[in-house]
Amino acid sequence: MADSKEKAKKPGFFRGVRREFKKITWPSKNDAFKQTVVVSIITVITGVLIGLIDLLVKYGLSFITK
């Protein structure tokens, strides 16, 4: 009996998912490209900053321990 209730719920779930997907407004190809470039640049800058901080801490600790 519990199996029939579960089976009845699944199609309703997928119908709801389909309805929600129709509400999505996807960005244009140009907007997606611009956002990808910005995210890539910020990622590289953040990586460089973390690397510099790591080097400063490394040299600072080696200076203190010597």
Biopython code that builds the backbone (N, CA, C, O; Angstrom):
import numpy as np
from Bio.PDB.StructureBuilder import StructureBuilder

atoms = [
    (1, "MET", "N", (0.821, -1.181, 0.000)),
    (1, "MET", "CA", (0.000, 0.000, 0.000)),
    (1, "MET", "C", (0.871, 1.253, 0.000)),
    (1, "MET", "O", (0.537, 2.231, -0.668)),
    (2, "ALA", "N", (1.980, 1.240, 0.737)),
    (2, "ALA", "CA", (2.865, 2.408, 0.785)),
    (2, "ALA", "C", (3.531, 2.623, -0.574)),
    (2, "ALA", "O", (3.839, 3.755, -0.947)),
    (3, "ASP", "N", (3.753, 1.519, -1.319)),
    (3, "ASP", "CA", (4.390, 1.640, -2.627)),
    (3, "ASP", "C", (3.532, 2.424, -3.603)),
    (3, "ASP", "O", (4.062, 3.211, -4.386)),
    (4, "SER", "N", (2.226, 2.231, -3.577)),
    (4, "SER", "CA", (1.352, 2.934, -4.510)),
    (4, "SER", "C", (1.329, 4.435, -4.217)),
    (4, "SER", "O", (1.219, 5.242, -5.141)),
    (5, "LYS", "N", (1.431, 4.816, -2.947)),
    (5, "LYS", "CA", (1.472, 6.243, -2.595)),
    (5, "LYS", "C", (2.770, 6.877, -3.081)),
    (5, "LYS", "O", (2.773, 8.008, -3.568)),
    (6, "GLU", "N", (3.883, 6.135, -2.945)),
    (6, "GLU", "CA", (5.171, 6.659, -3.403)),
    (6, "GLU", "C", (5.164, 6.850, -4.916)),
    (6, "GLU", "O", (5.667, 7.855, -5.418)),
    (7, "LYS", "N", (4.598, 5.895, -5.639)),
    (7, "LYS", "CA", (4.566, 5.984, -7.096)),
    (7, "LYS", "C", (3.686, 7.145, -7.550)),
    (7, "LYS", "O", (3.962, 7.756, -8.583)),
    (8, "ALA", "N", (2.655, 7.454, -6.813)),
    (8, "ALA", "CA", (1.772, 8.549, -7.184)),
    (8, "ALA", "C", (2.461, 9.900, -6.977)),
    (8, "ALA", "O", (2.151, 10.858, -7.686)),
    (9, "LYS", "N", (3.372, 9.995, -6.037)),
    (9, "LYS", "CA", (4.051, 11.256, -5.743)),
    (9, "LYS", "C", (5.132, 11.586, -6.771)),
    (9, "LYS", "O", (5.357, 12.764, -7.048)),
    (10, "LYS", "N", (5.798, 10.605, -7.339)),
    (10, "LYS", "CA", (6.923, 10.847, -8.236)),
    (10, "LYS", "C", (6.547, 11.637, -9.482)),
    (10, "LYS", "O", (7.248, 12.597, -9.801)),
    (11, "PRO", "N", (5.496, 11.298, -10.201)),
    (11, "PRO", "CA", (5.155, 12.109, -11.383)),
    (11, "PRO", "C", (4.827, 13.542, -11.021)),
    (11, "PRO", "O", (5.139, 14.453, -11.788)),
    (12, "GLY", "N", (4.217, 13.764, -9.894)),
    (12, "GLY", "CA", (3.920, 15.121, -9.452)),
    (12, "GLY", "C", (5.199, 15.903, -9.186)),
    (12, "GLY", "O", (5.280, 17.097, -9.475)),
    (13, "PHE", "N", (6.182, 15.229, -8.641)),
    (13, "PHE", "CA", (7.466, 15.870, -8.371)),
    (13, "PHE", "C", (8.129, 16.312, -9.667)),
    (13, "PHE", "O", (8.590, 17.448, -9.778)),
    (14, "PHE", "N", (8.177, 15.416, -10.644)),
    (14, "PHE", "CA", (8.843, 15.745, -11.907)),
    (14, "PHE", "C", (8.074, 16.815, -12.680)),
    (14, "PHE", "O", (8.680, 17.629, -13.377)),
    (15, "ARG", "N", (6.768, 16.821, -12.564)),
    (15, "ARG", "CA", (5.984, 17.887, -13.197)),
    (15, "ARG", "C", (6.321, 19.240, -12.563)),
    (15, "ARG", "O", (6.441, 20.253, -13.252)),
    (16, "GLY", "N", (6.470, 19.232, -11.246)),
    (16, "GLY", "CA", (6.841, 20.454, -10.532)),
    (16, "GLY", "C", (8.231, 20.932, -10.926)),
    (16, "GLY", "O", (8.458, 22.132, -11.084)),
    (17, "VAL", "N", (9.152, 20.004, -11.084)),
    (17, "VAL", "CA", (10.505, 20.369, -11.505)),
    (17, "VAL", "C", (10.470, 20.979, -12.894)),
    (17, "VAL", "O", (11.142, 21.980, -13.143)),
    (18, "ARG", "N", (9.703, 20.400, -13.799)),
    (18, "ARG", "CA", (9.588, 20.933, -15.165)),
    (18, "ARG", "C", (9.002, 22.346, -15.140)),
    (18, "ARG", "O", (9.467, 23.223, -15.868)),
    (19, "ARG", "N", (7.987, 22.568, -14.309)),
    (19, "ARG", "CA", (7.387, 23.901, -14.200)),
    (19, "ARG", "C", (8.395, 24.926, -13.693)),
    (19, "ARG", "O", (8.447, 26.054, -14.184)),
    (20, "GLU", "N", (9.195, 24.526, -12.707)),
    (20, "GLU", "CA", (10.187, 25.443, -12.158)),
    (20, "GLU", "C", (11.273, 25.758, -13.186)),
    (20, "GLU", "O", (11.750, 26.891, -13.247)),
    (21, "PHE", "N", (11.670, 24.776, -13.992)),
    (21, "PHE", "CA", (12.684, 25.011, -15.014)),
    (21, "PHE", "C", (12.193, 25.993, -16.066)),
    (21, "PHE", "O", (12.990, 26.734, -16.641)),
    (22, "LYS", "N", (10.901, 26.006, -16.323)),
    (22, "LYS", "CA", (10.360, 26.953, -17.302)),
    (22, "LYS", "C", (10.426, 28.382, -16.788)),
    (22, "LYS", "O", (10.422, 29.320, -17.585)),
    (23, "LYS", "N", (10.487, 28.569, -15.459)),
    (23, "LYS", "CA", (10.546, 29.905, -14.870)),
    (23, "LYS", "C", (11.949, 30.510, -14.915)),
    (23, "LYS", "O", (12.108, 31.714, -14.714)),
    (24, "ILE", "N", (12.961, 29.691, -15.175)),
    (24, "ILE", "CA", (14.349, 30.159, -15.158)),
    (24, "ILE", "C", (14.600, 31.068, -16.355)),
    (24, "ILE", "O", (14.217, 30.751, -17.481)),
    (25, "THR", "N", (15.246, 32.198, -16.097)),
    (25, "THR", "CA", (15.689, 33.058, -17.198)),
    (25, "THR", "C", (17.193, 32.864, -17.332)),
    (25, "THR", "O", (17.964, 33.285, -16.469)),
    (26, "TRP", "N", (17.600, 32.225, -18.418)),
    (26, "TRP", "CA", (18.998, 31.920, -18.647)),
    (26, "TRP", "C", (19.710, 33.140, -19.206)),
    (26, "TRP", "O", (19.121, 33.894, -19.980)),
    (27, "PRO", "N", (20.981, 33.352, -18.825)),
    (27, "PRO", "CA", (21.716, 34.497, -19.373)),
    (27, "PRO", "C", (22.035, 34.267, -20.853)),
    (27, "PRO", "O", (22.094, 33.134, -21.330)),
    (28, "SER", "N", (22.237, 35.374, -21.557)),
    (28, "SER", "CA", (22.606, 35.250, -22.968)),
    (28, "SER", "C", (24.035, 34.718, -23.056)),
    (28, "SER", "O", (24.763, 34.680, -22.064)),
    (29, "LYS", "N", (24.415, 34.313, -24.250)),
    (29, "LYS", "CA", (25.755, 33.767, -24.458)),
    (29, "LYS", "C", (26.806, 34.817, -24.119)),
    (29, "LYS", "O", (27.837, 34.500, -23.526)),
    (30, "ASN", "N", (26.547, 36.061, -24.492)),
    (30, "ASN", "CA", (27.482, 37.150, -24.232)),
    (30, "ASN", "C", (27.616, 37.411, -22.728)),
    (30, "ASN", "O", (28.726, 37.592, -22.227)),
    (31, "ASP", "N", (26.500, 37.431, -22.014)),
    (31, "ASP", "CA", (26.537, 37.638, -20.561)),
    (31, "ASP", "C", (27.277, 36.498, -19.863)),
    (31, "ASP", "O", (28.076, 36.740, -18.958)),
    (32, "ALA", "N", (27.018, 35.274, -20.274)),
    (32, "ALA", "CA", (27.687, 34.120, -19.668)),
    (32, "ALA", "C", (29.198, 34.200, -19.906)),
    (32, "ALA", "O", (29.984, 33.880, -19.014)),
    (33, "PHE", "N", (29.602, 34.623, -21.101)),
    (33, "PHE", "CA", (31.026, 34.756, -21.409)),
    (33, "PHE", "C", (31.670, 35.823, -20.523)),
    (33, "PHE", "O", (32.746, 35.602, -19.967)),
    (34, "LYS", "N", (31.015, 36.976, -20.392)),
    (34, "LYS", "CA", (31.557, 38.060, -19.565)),
    (34, "LYS", "C", (31.693, 37.624, -18.107)),
    (34, "LYS", "O", (32.703, 37.908, -17.464)),
    (35, "GLN", "N", (30.698, 36.949, -17.599)),
    (35, "GLN", "CA", (30.742, 36.497, -16.213)),
    (35, "GLN", "C", (31.831, 35.451, -16.008)),
    (35, "GLN", "O", (32.476, 35.424, -14.960)),
    (36, "THR", "N", (32.037, 34.596, -16.995)),
    (36, "THR", "CA", (33.085, 33.586, -16.912)),
    (36, "THR", "C", (34.454, 34.250, -16.868)),
    (36, "THR", "O", (35.321, 33.836, -16.098)),
    (37, "VAL", "N", (34.655, 35.278, -17.692)),
    (37, "VAL", "CA", (35.932, 35.995, -17.704)),
    (37, "VAL", "C", (36.173, 36.668, -16.354)),
    (37, "VAL", "O", (37.278, 36.589, -15.816)),
    (38, "VAL", "N", (35.168, 37.321, -15.807)),
    (38, "VAL", "CA", (35.318, 38.000, -14.517)),
    (38, "VAL", "C", (35.652, 36.998, -13.419)),
    (38, "VAL", "O", (36.542, 37.249, -12.606)),
    (39, "VAL", "N", (34.962, 35.884, -13.384)),
    (39, "VAL", "CA", (35.222, 34.871, -12.354)),
    (39, "VAL", "C", (36.635, 34.311, -12.508)),
    (39, "VAL", "O", (37.317, 34.081, -11.510)),
    (40, "SER", "N", (37.079, 34.091, -13.736)),
    (40, "SER", "CA", (38.427, 33.568, -13.972)),
    (40, "SER", "C", (39.488, 34.559, -13.498)),
    (40, "SER", "O", (40.465, 34.165, -12.861)),
    (41, "ILE", "N", (39.302, 35.844, -13.804)),
    (41, "ILE", "CA", (40.269, 36.866, -13.387)),
    (41, "ILE", "C", (40.325, 36.962, -11.861)),
    (41, "ILE", "O", (41.410, 37.018, -11.280)),
    (42, "ILE", "N", (39.171, 36.981, -11.220)),
    (42, "ILE", "CA", (39.137, 37.068, -9.761)),
    (42, "ILE", "C", (39.793, 35.835, -9.138)),
    (42, "ILE", "O", (40.472, 35.946, -8.117)),
    (43, "THR", "N", (39.599, 34.672, -9.738)),
    (43, "THR", "CA", (40.205, 33.446, -9.229)),
    (43, "THR", "C", (41.727, 33.521, -9.311)),
    (43, "THR", "O", (42.419, 33.144, -8.365)),
    (44, "VAL", "N", (42.249, 34.003, -10.429)),
    (44, "VAL", "CA", (43.702, 34.116, -10.590)),
    (44, "VAL", "C", (44.267, 35.131, -9.590)),
    (44, "VAL", "O", (45.282, 34.866, -8.946)),
    (45, "ILE", "N", (43.616, 36.288, -9.459)),
    (45, "ILE", "CA", (44.078, 37.307, -8.513)),
    (45, "ILE", "C", (44.073, 36.767, -7.083)),
    (45, "ILE", "O", (45.024, 36.982, -6.332)),
    (46, "THR", "N", (43.019, 36.080, -6.714)),
    (46, "THR", "CA", (42.933, 35.508, -5.370)),
    (46, "THR", "C", (44.026, 34.470, -5.148)),
    (46, "THR", "O", (44.619, 34.423, -4.070)),
    (47, "GLY", "N", (44.300, 33.643, -6.145)),
    (47, "GLY", "CA", (45.365, 32.646, -6.032)),
    (47, "GLY", "C", (46.726, 33.288, -5.849)),
    (47, "GLY", "O", (47.533, 32.825, -5.043)),
    (48, "VAL", "N", (46.987, 34.364, -6.603)),
    (48, "VAL", "CA", (48.260, 35.072, -6.470)),
    (48, "VAL", "C", (48.384, 35.693, -5.076)),
    (48, "VAL", "O", (49.439, 35.604, -4.448)),
    (49, "LEU", "N", (47.315, 36.317, -4.596)),
    (49, "LEU", "CA", (47.348, 36.913, -3.261)),
    (49, "LEU", "C", (47.594, 35.865, -2.174)),
    (49, "LEU", "O", (48.376, 36.096, -1.252)),
    (50, "ILE", "N", (46.942, 34.739, -2.282)),
    (50, "ILE", "CA", (47.142, 33.669, -1.293)),
    (50, "ILE", "C", (48.580, 33.162, -1.368)),
    (50, "ILE", "O", (49.190, 32.880, -0.337)),
    (51, "GLY", "N", (49.125, 33.044, -2.577)),
    (51, "GLY", "CA", (50.521, 32.625, -2.730)),
    (51, "GLY", "C", (51.484, 33.611, -2.107)),
    (51, "GLY", "O", (52.439, 33.210, -1.442)),
    (52, "LEU", "N", (51.243, 34.913, -2.314)),
    (52, "LEU", "CA", (52.111, 35.931, -1.717)),
    (52, "LEU", "C", (52.038, 35.911, -0.192)),
    (52, "LEU", "O", (53.061, 36.003, 0.486)),
    (53, "ILE", "N", (50.832, 35.790, 0.337)),
    (53, "ILE", "CA", (50.679, 35.714, 1.796)),
    (53, "ILE", "C", (51.393, 34.483, 2.333)),
    (53, "ILE", "O", (52.023, 34.544, 3.388)),
    (54, "ASP", "N", (51.302, 33.370, 1.623)),
    (54, "ASP", "CA", (51.970, 32.142, 2.042)),
    (54, "ASP", "C", (53.484, 32.339, 2.068)),
    (54, "ASP", "O", (54.150, 31.910, 3.010)),
    (55, "LEU", "N", (54.028, 32.985, 1.042)),
    (55, "LEU", "CA", (55.470, 33.237, 1.016)),
    (55, "LEU", "C", (55.896, 34.153, 2.161)),
    (55, "LEU", "O", (56.907, 33.898, 2.816)),
    (56, "LEU", "N", (55.131, 35.215, 2.406)),
    (56, "LEU", "CA", (55.466, 36.124, 3.496)),
    (56, "LEU", "C", (55.452, 35.408, 4.850)),
    (56, "LEU", "O", (56.346, 35.614, 5.670)),
    (57, "VAL", "N", (54.454, 34.581, 5.080)),
    (57, "VAL", "CA", (54.375, 33.836, 6.336)),
    (57, "VAL", "C", (55.537, 32.855, 6.433)),
    (57, "VAL", "O", (56.136, 32.701, 7.497)),
    (58, "LYS", "N", (55.851, 32.200, 5.338)),
    (58, "LYS", "CA", (56.953, 31.227, 5.317)),
    (58, "LYS", "C", (58.275, 31.904, 5.671)),
    (58, "LYS", "O", (59.012, 31.424, 6.532)),
    (59, "TYR", "N", (58.572, 33.021, 5.006)),
    (59, "TYR", "CA", (59.820, 33.725, 5.293)),
    (59, "TYR", "C", (59.798, 34.359, 6.675)),
    (59, "TYR", "O", (60.830, 34.405, 7.345)),
    (60, "GLY", "N", (58.668, 34.838, 7.106)),
    (60, "GLY", "CA", (58.556, 35.406, 8.447)),
    (60, "GLY", "C", (58.823, 34.379, 9.518)),
    (60, "GLY", "O", (59.534, 34.655, 10.484)),
    (61, "LEU", "N", (58.255, 33.181, 9.358)),
    (61, "LEU", "CA", (58.471, 32.122, 10.347)),
    (61, "LEU", "C", (59.905, 31.627, 10.320)),
    (61, "LEU", "O", (60.475, 31.336, 11.372)),
    (62, "SER", "N", (60.501, 31.525, 9.137)),
    (62, "SER", "CA", (61.892, 31.068, 9.072)),
    (62, "SER", "C", (62.826, 32.119, 9.681)),
    (62, "SER", "O", (63.842, 31.763, 10.279)),
    (63, "PHE", "N", (62.496, 33.404, 9.538)),
    (63, "PHE", "CA", (63.295, 34.462, 10.158)),
    (63, "PHE", "C", (63.199, 34.404, 11.669)),
    (63, "PHE", "O", (64.191, 34.589, 12.374)),
    (64, "ILE", "N", (61.983, 34.141, 12.167)),
    (64, "ILE", "CA", (61.779, 34.085, 13.609)),
    (64, "ILE", "C", (62.468, 32.859, 14.218)),
    (64, "ILE", "O", (63.045, 32.957, 15.301)),
    (65, "THR", "N", (62.417, 31.722, 13.548)),
    (65, "THR", "CA", (62.952, 30.487, 14.115)),
    (65, "THR", "C", (64.464, 30.378, 13.990)),
    (65, "THR", "O", (65.057, 29.525, 14.651)),
    (66, "LYS", "N", (65.118, 31.202, 13.173)),
    (66, "LYS", "CA", (66.570, 31.113, 13.044)),
    (66, "LYS", "C", (67.289, 31.902, 14.071)),
    (66, "LYS", "O", (68.520, 31.921, 14.085)),
]
sb = StructureBuilder()
sb.init_structure("model")
sb.init_model(0)
sb.init_chain("A")
sb.init_seg("    ")
for serial, (resi, resn, name, xyz) in enumerate(atoms, 1):
    if name == "N":
        sb.init_residue(resn, " ", resi, " ")
    sb.init_atom(name, np.array(xyz, "f"), 0.0, 1.0, " ", f" {name:<3s}", serial, name[0])
structure = sb.get_structure()
